[in-house]
Structure formats: structure tokens, C-alpha cells
């Protein structure tokens, strides 16, 4: 006789994992969530909108997980997972409504998976988003024991009349850059080749502590701006850096010109460049200190910067919308 547990799948550990996260998940759910954990699907009441448009996004944490798992720090990657999805749909002016996670592993350890989920609930609470469900897949023989992969799926909503997008940007618009918290969740395949010793000193601390800082959440401050100002378009600066992501905020025929001298580059990027990365590769791979872009009319810039400062968000004018070339540095 061979049981499911004999094959490497421990259902009891799965039940324990659910018990460990129930309370933190419940805290993210308001009256819009019509059922609780345990159903085959999650029910969410949309509420009153004149012409609602649902906006969805999915993403993962990537090989940043390898650093977190090596150092046995699991909650920060949960924040990363949420941020990578929610910041993306925010670019369309959408308020994130609910989130689902997917965690895959070789051998489930409830204490580990629950910390990952609690990181997700931390981000959900900060952003006013419900964690409505998820899936934990234990796959012995497919993943090694100790390996985890984390991905998520986010759904948001916006009034159709208030959607932002590249078609609204016009020549002469100003580009505001909002600071990142560090490297966020991109470029870690390169980082792991560069940094052989994660305990190497970086400003008096082991460098891994800087590398696993979670991706910054831009949801609350940007949603506040959308209620007051004519934000034309936005961009979340992820893999490929400014060069790949900034042009996504303007339509064909227009481009983004960025003044690098106006960007405060965090020391972690200078540290990585000194490991041997060509200067232009740094700009083509990492966010270089800018995690989110706003494309706005020039007459609203000062007020927007003032509001972002009130949210403790470092932001500044770093460029403009131009005709012609899709992307260039001034």
C-alpha cells in the first residue's frame, strides 16, 4: 500500500498552512467579499459604478526568491508578489479590488508558506485590497525540497471615463518619476551572478538585506492623485528599466525623453555596476531609482509633487513627452 503522503504530499501540513493564514487573510476582506476561504471560487460584489472596466494583471517574484530562501526571510517576497501585480494595473487608473496567490514547492512547510502569505496580506492591507483565495501546490520530484515559487493575480476596477493610458499623453506633457525602494523584483538573475557572497558588506550591513527590500507600493498615493488631477498616463518601471517601460506610457508617434542628471541613483546600483556591469546595461536592466512614472500636464506638476511629498514619496520631474523617437536620454 502506498499513500499520498508516501509520494511526498503531506495534506495535514497543507491544512496547518491554511490554519496559520486564516486570520491574516480575513483582515483583508471587507463586506464586498461574500464568502470565505474554502469555496471553489471567490465571490466579490463589485458595487456601484456607472461604467466599470475590470483591469487584471499577473506576475511573480522571479529569482529574487533565491536570495530570500537562502537567508530564510519569507514575508518580504509576499509583498513583492502583490506589488508587481497591483502596481501594473494601477497604470490604467485601476483600484486593486482583490488578489489571489499561487505558491508551488517541493515539500510544503506550513511555517514558510504562511509567512509568504502574511507578506501578501501586509501589502493587501496597505493597499485596501482583499486577498480572496489562492493555491498551494506541493509537487515533490518537480521542485526540490526547500524550493518555492510565488506568483499572483490581481483584479481592479476603473470607471471607463477615468481610464488612463498612452492615448491620453500629448507632446509637452511632463514626466514625474517616483522613487523606488531599491532594486525591487527585477534583474536578479544578473544580481545573483554578480554577488557571490550575500553577506558582503554594504553600508555596514550584509548586502542581502538591501537586495530583498520589498517592491514599493504606489497604490494609495496614486489613487489619491487620480481623484484630484488629470493624470494622462503612467508606467511601472520593472524589467528592462526606463528604456523598455517608459515608452509604454505614450502612443505611437510620441516618445519619452529622460534627463538622467535629475535622477538620484541609489547606492545599491553603483555597488552592482562596480561588479562589472556596463553602464548602459544598468539602465537597460534596473529601475535605477525610479519605480513609477506619471505623465501629467505641466500646469499640475507642482501640486502633484506636493501631494506625493505628503505621502512620503520622493518624486521629481525627470523628463517630458516628445515627438518622434520612442525613448531617449537628454
HELIX and SHEET records of a PDB file:
HELIX    1   1 UNK A   11  UNK A   27  1                                  17    
HELIX    2   2 UNK A   64  UNK A   70  1                                   7    
HELIX    3   3 UNK A   75  UNK A   90  1                                  16    
HELIX    4   4 UNK A  110  UNK A  127  1                                  18    
HELIX    5   5 UNK A  160  UNK A  162  5                                   3    
HELIX    6   6 UNK A  166  UNK A  168  5                                   3    
HELIX    7   7 UNK A  188  UNK A  194  1                                   7    
HELIX    8   8 UNK A  207  UNK A  211  1                                   5    
HELIX    9   9 UNK A  219  UNK A  228  1                                  10    
HELIX   10  10 UNK A  241  UNK A  245  1                                   5    
HELIX   11  11 UNK A  246  UNK A  249  5                                   4    
HELIX   12  12 UNK A  260  UNK A  262  5                                   3    
HELIX   13  13 UNK A  267  UNK A  273  1                                   7    
HELIX   14  14 UNK A  279  UNK A  285  1                                   7    
HELIX   15  15 UNK A  298  UNK A  300  5                                   3    
HELIX   16  16 UNK A  301  UNK A  310  1                                  10    
SHEET    1   A 4 UNK A  52  UNK A  60  0                                        
SHEET    2   A 4 UNK A 148  UNK A 159 -1                                        
SHEET    3   A 4 UNK A  95  UNK A 105 -1                                        
SHEET    4   A 4 UNK A 130  UNK A 138  1                                        
SHEET    1   B 6 UNK A 231  UNK A 236  0                                        
SHEET    2   B 6 UNK A 290  UNK A 296 -1                                        
SHEET    3   B 6 UNK A 174  UNK A 179 -1                                        
SHEET    4   B 6 UNK A 315  UNK A 323 -1                                        
SHEET    5   B 6 UNK A 254  UNK A 258 -1                                        
SHEET    6   B 6 UNK A 327  UNK A 329  1                                        
SHEET    1   C 2 UNK A 201  UNK A 202  0                                        
SHEET    2   C 2 UNK A 205  UNK A 206 -1                                        
END                                                                             
